[in-house]
Amino acid sequence: MSSPPLPLWHAAAGDATFTDPAACAARADAFARQIARRNRRERWAAYVQLPVWGALAAFFAARGEALIAAALVLIALGLLAVLANLARRATNLPALPEEPCLAHLARQYRRQHAALRAVPRWYLAPLLPGIAGFYAAVTARVAERAGWSAALEGVLWPFAVTFGLFAIVLVLNRLAARALAAELARIEALCSPPPSL
């Protein structure tokens, strides 16, 4: 039995596996659809809320509650900032014709990983001024009638629920970022050149 040509190359390639281009394209398309669905849900959630915050702001402004109305306007402006940030930071990247599928998928994962890690800055932070202002204004208004002790006691539970939801959003996005980082590491290992012999 004759030895194979280039024995070192043959030995190194014995366990080589190749990525099926069709499977890579299907995976990239599925990930792009997942991102598009998530972004659509986020946009619709904001579109539903914006008129509600606007109407509430108008309602409180008409009753002379300027601080509450201003806080509600700040919440609406925060939602608009979230929408702008979503478009700027977390949309799908277009596939480049010269780019291999795995490289495109890695680039998509990197972008979404960065977006998920930065959720506190671009998603939660724009909402904080309005929400904090709303709680402060309502608490001050209640304190005028019932005293600060009763006002603080009354706002404690809604405040805890709101910021508990913020914490859940933060944790879920961190977990998703961690899962994406693992996928990205796996793809980058496939894309990296083999070690020289």
Secondary structure, DSSP 8 states (H G I E B T S, - for coil): ----SSHHHHHHTTT-----HHHHHHHHHHHHHHHHHHHHHHHHHHHHHHHHHHHHHHHHHHTT-HHHHHHHHHHHHHHHHHHHHHHHHSS-----TTS-HHHHHHHHHHHHHHHHHTHIIIIIGGGHHHHHHHHHHHHHHHHHHH-HHHHHHHHHHHHHHHHHHHHHHHHHHHHHHHHHHHHHHHHHHHHS-----
